[in-house]
């Protein structure tokens, strides 16, 4: 039994949705890794001091405190833990439940 004319459009739509979903996941994971590494490493590097020279003295003093640096690093670790969680328990990668359209009888090979 062959595919009906409307079925090829449904299959193409499914492929586009899967590709779009994959690209969104890659973008999300890339953000988490980059932001996590930046937040973990930047507050303890020399670049942090250079960055603080652009702020008013009171704000720079506050941001230079070890407590704030630790909070920023902890937030970075949280980002990296989200990456690890998604790799172990892939909630984003699980496919959405398929819905069958009653008006089209598609036989998928």
Secondary structure, DSSP 8 states (H G I E B T S, - for coil): ----HHHHHHHHHHHHHHHHHHHHHHHHHHHHHHHHHHHHHGGGSHHHHHHHTTS-HHHHHHHTSHHHHHHHHHHHHHHHHHHHHHHHS-TTTS-------TT------
